[in-house]
């Protein structure tokens, strides 16, 4: 769905957002320390081995660069799960730590958004873009919407939006959704009700419509069919 609709996020998402330090705050705009600039992890984790899962192979080094030979950051922006990226974001941006984005990300308004110590950039969002992105990200971390359902399934932002930082009014096309949830005929077969087979939201008289008509990632999802068929009983993930 359009990111411009984030103003209608539920109050509990607003609470999650409040737990995150805004990028525009003085602390967030301050430059990272020298240790952070060269190694985004060592600035907080003096003993890097202590944060690794039990049974994890030994790691040489104390920073993100030590993880990349085995783990993908999602630079390719492929439509697939990324447990490494998802777990890092849920851990560091969740309600227990709620770190600022710039603790790990290098951000220059209107020029770049990447990672400290890495020569990559996923776009050039401006301050007003980042304010919306922070709100959307808070929903992904801790909401009842489709975005958090994706987070629980180990799908990060790049899994839906690709490698570029999504800007306001960016949407997700059907082919992106169907990469994981399709193909269309199989999706329709999975959602066909046993009691009323023709009451199938993925095989209706409307033909092919945008997935985002019903599935709103960062807001409450709603069954479009019910706008007309008000006597139907139909549920949707991320909805009421």
C-alpha positions as CSV (number, residue, x, y, z in Angstrom):
1,X,0.0,0.0,0.0
2,X,1.0,3.6,-0.3
3,X,3.3,4.7,2.5
4,X,1.5,8.1,2.7
5,X,-1.3,6.3,4.6
6,X,0.9,5.7,7.6
7,X,-0.7,8.6,9.4
8,X,-3.6,6.3,10.2
9,X,-1.5,3.8,12.1
10,X,-3.0,2.4,15.3
11,X,-2.2,3.9,18.7
12,X,-0.1,0.9,19.8
13,X,2.1,1.4,16.7
14,X,2.4,5.1,17.8
15,X,3.6,3.8,21.1
16,X,6.2,1.6,19.5
17,X,7.3,4.6,17.5
18,X,7.7,6.6,20.6
19,X,10.1,4.0,21.9
20,X,12.4,4.6,19.0
21,X,14.6,7.6,19.0
22,X,13.7,9.7,15.9
23,X,16.4,10.2,13.3
24,X,15.8,13.9,13.5
25,X,16.7,14.1,17.2
26,X,20.0,15.8,18.3
27,X,21.3,12.5,19.5
28,X,20.5,10.8,16.3
29,X,22.1,13.5,14.2
30,X,25.3,13.4,16.1
31,X,28.3,11.7,14.4
32,X,29.1,8.1,15.5
33,X,32.2,7.5,17.6
34,X,35.5,6.5,15.9
35,X,35.0,2.9,17.0
36,X,31.4,2.8,15.6
37,X,32.6,4.4,12.3
38,X,35.0,1.6,11.7
39,X,33.0,-1.2,13.3
40,X,29.3,-0.7,14.1
41,X,29.1,-3.6,16.5
42,X,32.2,-3.1,18.6
43,X,30.9,0.3,19.8
44,X,28.4,-1.6,22.0
45,X,29.6,-5.2,22.1
46,X,33.0,-5.4,23.8
47,X,32.8,-9.2,23.8
48,X,31.3,-10.0,20.4
49,X,31.2,-13.8,21.0
50,X,28.7,-13.3,23.8
51,X,26.0,-12.2,21.4
52,X,26.3,-15.2,19.1
53,X,23.7,-18.0,19.3
54,X,24.6,-21.1,21.2
55,X,26.5,-23.5,18.9
56,X,27.4,-20.7,16.4
57,X,30.8,-21.3,14.7
58,X,33.7,-19.2,16.0
59,X,33.9,-15.8,14.3
60,X,37.1,-14.0,13.7
61,X,36.6,-10.2,14.2
62,X,34.2,-8.1,16.2
63,X,32.0,-6.5,13.6
64,X,29.5,-6.9,10.8
65,X,32.2,-7.6,8.2
66,X,32.9,-10.8,10.1
67,X,29.3,-12.0,9.5
68,X,29.0,-11.2,5.8
69,X,30.9,-14.1,4.4
70,X,28.1,-16.4,5.5
71,X,25.1,-14.0,6.0
72,X,23.4,-11.8,3.4
73,X,22.5,-8.2,4.1
74,X,19.9,-8.3,1.4
75,X,21.8,-5.9,-1.0
76,X,20.3,-7.7,-4.0
77,X,16.8,-7.0,-2.7
78,X,15.4,-10.4,-3.5
79,X,11.9,-11.4,-2.6
80,X,12.8,-14.0,0.0
81,X,13.3,-14.5,3.7
82,X,16.4,-13.1,5.4
83,X,16.7,-14.4,9.0
84,X,20.0,-12.6,9.6
85,X,18.7,-9.1,8.8
86,X,15.3,-9.7,10.4
87,X,16.7,-10.9,13.7
88,X,19.2,-8.0,13.9
89,X,16.5,-5.4,13.4
90,X,14.0,-7.0,15.7
91,X,16.6,-7.3,18.4
92,X,18.1,-3.8,18.1
93,X,15.0,-1.8,17.2
94,X,12.5,-3.7,19.3
95,X,11.1,-2.4,22.6
96,X,14.0,-3.9,24.7
97,X,16.8,-1.8,23.1
98,X,15.1,0.6,20.6
99,X,18.4,1.9,19.3
100,X,18.6,4.8,16.8
101,X,19.0,3.9,13.2
102,X,22.3,5.7,13.1
103,X,23.7,3.3,15.7
104,X,24.3,1.0,12.7
105,X,23.3,2.9,9.6
106,X,25.2,5.8,7.9
107,X,22.6,8.4,6.9
108,X,23.1,11.7,5.1
109,X,19.8,13.5,4.3
110,X,19.2,13.5,0.6
111,X,22.4,11.7,-0.2
112,X,22.8,8.2,1.2
113,X,21.5,5.6,3.6
114,X,23.8,2.6,4.1
115,X,25.7,0.8,6.9
116,X,28.6,2.1,9.0
117,X,31.8,0.6,7.7
118,X,30.2,-0.6,4.4
119,X,30.5,1.2,1.1
120,X,26.9,0.6,0.1
121,X,23.8,2.9,-0.1
122,X,20.2,1.9,-0.5
123,X,18.9,5.3,-1.6
124,X,18.9,8.9,-0.6
125,X,15.9,9.6,1.7
126,X,15.4,13.1,3.1
127,X,14.6,13.9,6.7
128,X,10.9,14.0,6.0
129,X,11.1,10.6,4.3
130,X,13.0,9.2,7.2
131,X,10.3,10.4,9.7
132,X,7.7,8.3,7.8
133,X,10.1,5.3,7.3
134,X,10.7,5.3,11.1
135,X,7.0,5.1,11.7
136,X,6.5,2.3,9.2
137,X,9.5,0.4,10.7
138,X,8.0,0.7,14.1
139,X,4.9,-1.0,12.7
140,X,7.0,-3.8,11.2
141,X,8.7,-4.3,14.6
142,X,5.6,-4.4,16.8
143,X,2.1,-4.3,15.3
144,X,-0.8,-6.6,14.5
145,X,-0.6,-5.8,10.8
146,X,0.7,-7.7,7.8
147,X,4.2,-6.1,8.1
148,X,4.8,-7.7,11.5
149,X,3.5,-11.0,10.2
150,X,6.2,-10.8,7.6
151,X,8.8,-9.9,10.4
152,X,7.7,-13.0,12.3
153,X,8.2,-15.0,9.1
154,X,11.8,-13.6,8.8
155,X,11.0,-11.2,5.9
156,X,12.7,-7.8,6.1
157,X,11.9,-4.6,4.3
158,X,14.0,-5.6,1.3
159,X,12.0,-8.8,0.9
160,X,9.0,-6.8,-0.2
161,X,10.4,-3.4,-1.3
162,X,13.7,-4.5,-3.0
163,X,17.1,-3.0,-2.3
164,X,16.1,0.6,-2.4
165,X,14.8,2.4,0.7
166,X,11.0,2.7,0.0
167,X,9.9,6.3,-0.2
168,X,6.4,7.8,0.5
169,X,3.8,6.6,-2.0
170,X,6.0,3.5,-2.9
171,X,3.8,0.4,-3.4
172,X,4.4,-3.3,-3.9
173,X,3.4,-4.9,-7.2
174,X,1.6,-8.2,-7.5
175,X,4.5,-10.0,-9.0
176,X,6.6,-9.2,-5.9
177,X,3.9,-10.8,-3.7
178,X,3.4,-13.8,-5.9
179,X,7.1,-14.6,-5.8
180,X,6.5,-15.9,-2.3
181,X,2.8,-16.5,-2.2
182,X,2.0,-17.6,-5.7
183,X,1.6,-18.6,-8.4
184,X,-1.9,-17.2,-8.6
185,X,-3.7,-20.4,-9.3
186,X,-2.1,-22.2,-6.4
187,X,-2.9,-19.1,-4.1
188,X,-6.5,-19.3,-5.3
189,X,-6.7,-23.0,-4.5
190,X,-5.4,-22.4,-1.0
191,X,-7.9,-19.7,-0.2
192,X,-11.0,-21.5,-1.7
193,X,-13.6,-21.9,1.1
194,X,-15.0,-25.4,1.5
195,X,-18.5,-24.3,2.3
196,X,-18.8,-21.6,-0.5
197,X,-16.1,-22.4,-3.1
198,X,-17.0,-19.4,-5.3
199,X,-16.5,-17.0,-2.4
200,X,-12.8,-16.9,-3.1
201,X,-11.0,-13.5,-2.8
202,X,-8.2,-14.7,-5.0
203,X,-10.5,-16.0,-7.8
204,X,-13.4,-13.6,-8.0
205,X,-15.5,-11.9,-10.7
206,X,-13.2,-8.8,-10.3
207,X,-10.4,-10.6,-12.1
208,X,-6.8,-9.7,-11.2
209,X,-6.6,-6.7,-8.9
210,X,-3.8,-5.3,-6.9
211,X,-2.9,-7.4,-3.8
212,X,-2.7,-4.1,-1.9
213,X,-6.4,-3.4,-2.4
214,X,-7.0,-5.8,0.5
215,X,-3.6,-6.4,2.0
216,X,-2.3,-3.2,3.7
217,X,1.2,-3.9,5.0
218,X,1.5,-1.0,7.5
219,X,-2.2,-0.5,8.4
220,X,-5.2,-2.7,9.0
221,X,-6.0,-5.0,6.1
222,X,-9.6,-5.2,4.9
223,X,-11.5,-7.6,2.6
224,X,-12.5,-5.5,-0.4
225,X,-15.4,-7.9,-1.2
226,X,-17.2,-6.9,2.0
227,X,-17.7,-3.4,0.7
228,X,-20.5,-4.9,-1.4
229,X,-21.1,-8.4,0.1
230,X,-21.8,-7.3,3.6
231,X,-23.5,-10.6,4.6
232,X,-20.3,-12.5,3.8
233,X,-18.0,-13.7,6.6
234,X,-14.4,-13.4,5.4
235,X,-11.2,-13.0,7.4
236,X,-7.8,-11.6,6.4
237,X,-4.4,-11.8,8.0
238,X,-3.4,-8.4,9.5
239,X,-7.1,-7.4,9.8
240,X,-9.6,-7.5,12.7
